[in-house]
């Protein structure tokens, strides 16, 4: 499920043929995290940066959580945002 982005949404860097990305997306949906899927294959720059790292979750503040991450790690990552 692809969602529209806003300044307050996270981005999930992924590709359509990535089964780990599908797992990460499921974790985000279960946790209620609003996100935009960004297919890195649409950009040479993104593919070069994230090609061997995906899935990667980026918060609006620019901090990133690389795979693998557990539901607990995802909760901890998201609980520190937004800043107080």
CORNOR-V49764 format. One record per backbone hydrogen bond with DSSP energy under -1.0 kcal/mol. NH is the residue of the N-H (numbers start at 0). CO is the residue of the C=O. Records with the same first field share a line. If there is no record, write none. Layout:
BEGIN
NH=CO  CO
END
This chain:
BEGIN
8=5
9=33
10=57
11=35
12=55
13=37
17=14
21=17
22=18
23=19
24=20
25=21
26=22
27=23
28=24
29=25
30=26
32=27
35=9
37=11
39=13
41=38
42=39
46=42
47=43
48=44
49=45
50=46
52=49
53=49
55=12
56=64
57=10
58=62
61=58
64=56
66=54
73=69
74=70
75=71
76=72
77=73
78=74
80=77
END
